[in-house]
Amino acid sequence: MCFVLYAGTVSALPRAAWNKEAPGLSVESLTERNAAIRQYFSNPEVQYIGSTSGCGCDFPNVMLQNGEWPRVETEEAKKDEWDKAQDISDQHNRDLLVSFLRANGTNMVELYGFWLDGKEAMKSPQAFENISSERILELDFCFKEQVLYRVHLESGTAD
């Protein structure tokens, strides 16, 4: 299973292949297999966004469970080394994503993610949220599975 993240934009984002030797964000065109995801976006361009792990798993996220999104609260002192390393990876991927989206030059993008269970079935959004790009950068931010976010890239909007 992998977390997949799609971005809906006014104009296509520059494509970038994932590189194991220099991991960064990857941007891929939709294929016939995932083209059905377009139906959930209002923006005309939809593309897959991969994190530094190649898939979307290094974007912080929470899985929809029994119709709710769990809130994970951990005291910093109780975190083990893996959690601390994951926090650094999460923040790095959030920073890369927001910088990349802001460089596109538009005011709003749509982001939608969910856990792909190998059946390649597109999951429909269960909620919609308007947020600012600054919200994605906050330490407690996680993409909620099956929430379509309308992300306002200008400072001070949509919170």
Phi, psi and omega per residue, in radians:
M1 nan 2.489 3.086
C2 -2.409 2.607 2.992
F3 -1.447 2.261 3.105
V4 -2.006 2.457 -3.126
L5 -2.214 2.256 3.115
Y6 -2.030 2.562 3.120
A7 -2.119 2.259 3.028
G8 -1.810 2.179 -3.066
T9 -2.352 2.864 3.105
V10 -1.224 -0.767 3.077
S11 -2.132 2.700 -3.078
A12 -1.065 2.425 3.040
L13 -1.363 2.609 3.108
P14 -1.082 2.335 -3.130
R15 -1.318 2.491 3.122
A16 -2.576 2.187 3.103
A17 -1.382 2.613 3.067
W18 -1.278 2.398 -3.111
N19 -2.159 1.975 -3.096
K20 -1.028 -0.632 -3.118
E21 -1.307 -0.440 3.124
A22 -2.424 1.242 -3.041
P23 -1.098 2.288 3.079
G24 -2.613 -2.863 3.081
L25 -1.291 2.561 3.013
S26 -2.075 2.632 3.120
V27 -2.332 2.139 -3.090
E28 -2.194 2.553 3.019
S29 -1.192 2.708 3.068
L30 -1.207 2.621 3.070
T31 -1.875 3.058 3.079
E32 -1.021 -0.603 -3.097
R33 -1.158 -0.614 -3.108
N34 -1.996 0.203 -3.100
A35 -1.105 -0.430 -3.123
A36 -1.112 -0.292 -3.130
I37 -1.121 -0.415 -3.130
R38 -0.942 -0.560 -3.051
Q39 -1.046 -0.356 -3.078
Y40 -1.594 -0.119 -3.056
F41 -1.855 2.539 3.036
S42 -1.609 -0.429 3.088
N43 -1.326 2.558 -3.027
P44 -1.281 -0.486 -3.113
E45 -1.766 2.239 3.102
V46 -2.262 2.305 -3.135
Q47 -2.491 2.749 3.115
Y48 -1.490 2.371 3.105
I49 -2.026 2.119 3.095
G50 -1.779 2.562 3.106
S51 -1.496 -2.981 -3.139
T52 -1.162 -0.224 3.090
S53 -1.526 -0.085 -3.121
G54 1.744 -0.667 3.031
C55 -1.829 -2.867 -3.134
G56 -1.629 0.091 -3.019
C57 -1.114 -0.393 3.128
D58 -1.548 0.067 2.914
F59 -1.483 2.278 -3.123
P60 -1.071 2.327 -3.067
N61 -2.676 2.768 3.024
V62 -2.231 2.445 -3.086
M63 -1.502 2.426 3.049
L64 -1.161 2.164 -3.111
Q65 -2.328 2.099 -3.138
N66 0.914 0.701 3.080
G67 1.379 0.147 -3.122
E68 -2.374 2.803 3.071
W69 -1.881 2.086 -3.135
P70 -1.174 2.587 3.053
R71 -1.810 2.125 -3.117
V72 -1.712 2.081 3.097
E73 -2.140 2.167 -3.135
T74 -2.341 2.397 3.045
E75 -1.323 2.384 -3.114
E76 -0.942 -0.697 -3.084
A77 -1.124 -0.455 -3.080
K78 -1.580 -0.111 -3.096
K79 -1.238 2.411 3.050
D80 -1.523 3.081 -3.068
E81 -1.070 -0.644 3.128
W82 -1.089 -0.768 3.131
D83 -1.069 -0.727 -3.139
K84 -1.137 -0.729 3.098
A85 -1.123 -0.680 3.113
Q86 -1.125 -0.699 3.096
D87 -1.039 -0.715 3.127
I88 -1.141 -0.763 3.107
S89 -1.105 -0.780 3.120
D90 -1.005 -0.837 -3.112
Q91 -1.122 -0.742 3.126
H92 -1.041 -0.776 -3.138
N93 -1.200 -0.645 3.060
R94 -1.093 -0.796 3.131
D95 -1.045 -0.826 3.132
L96 -1.043 -0.783 -3.105
L97 -1.090 -0.866 -3.102
V98 -1.128 -0.749 3.106
S99 -1.055 -0.771 -3.137
F100 -1.095 -0.791 -3.119
L101 -1.188 -0.693 3.111
R102 -1.109 -0.600 -3.135
A103 -1.193 -0.281 3.136
N104 -1.221 -0.336 3.041
G105 1.435 0.266 3.087
T106 -1.881 2.901 -3.118
N107 -1.540 -0.418 -3.064
M108 -2.571 2.403 3.006
V109 -2.243 2.787 3.062
E110 -1.928 2.370 3.082
L111 -2.189 2.377 -3.113
Y112 -2.507 2.190 -3.131
G113 -2.326 2.698 3.071
F114 -2.798 2.864 3.091
W115 -1.462 2.193 3.127
L116 -1.605 2.143 -3.031
D117 -1.695 0.258 3.118
G118 1.620 -0.230 3.126
K119 -1.524 -0.104 3.130
E120 1.063 0.327 3.126
A121 -1.401 2.344 3.076
M122 -1.360 2.280 3.117
K123 -1.695 2.368 -3.116
S124 -1.426 2.624 3.126
P125 -1.054 2.437 3.077
Q126 -1.779 -0.225 -3.137
A127 -2.797 2.853 3.102
F128 -2.280 2.428 3.108
E129 -2.394 2.425 2.989
N130 -1.720 2.163 3.127
I131 -2.407 2.851 3.022
S132 -1.612 2.804 3.083
S133 -1.111 -0.502 3.094
E134 -1.066 -0.569 3.137
R135 -1.098 -0.672 3.127
I136 -1.088 -0.539 -3.104
L137 -1.369 -0.238 -3.113
E138 -1.220 2.494 -3.057
L139 -1.001 -0.548 -3.082
D140 -1.594 0.091 -3.116
F141 -1.364 2.327 2.978
C142 -2.376 2.435 3.018
F143 -1.182 2.227 3.060
K144 -1.487 2.233 3.116
E145 -0.998 2.385 3.090
Q146 1.128 0.501 2.972
V147 -1.947 2.233 3.061
L148 -1.621 2.036 -3.117
Y149 -1.677 2.356 2.944
R150 -1.803 1.871 -3.010
V151 -1.748 2.082 3.114
H152 -1.591 2.130 -2.998
L153 -1.558 -0.169 3.096
E154 -1.464 2.532 -3.140
S155 -1.093 2.463 3.014
G156 1.341 0.344 3.133
T157 -2.061 2.632 2.944
A158 1.244 0.198 3.103
D159 -1.491 nan nan
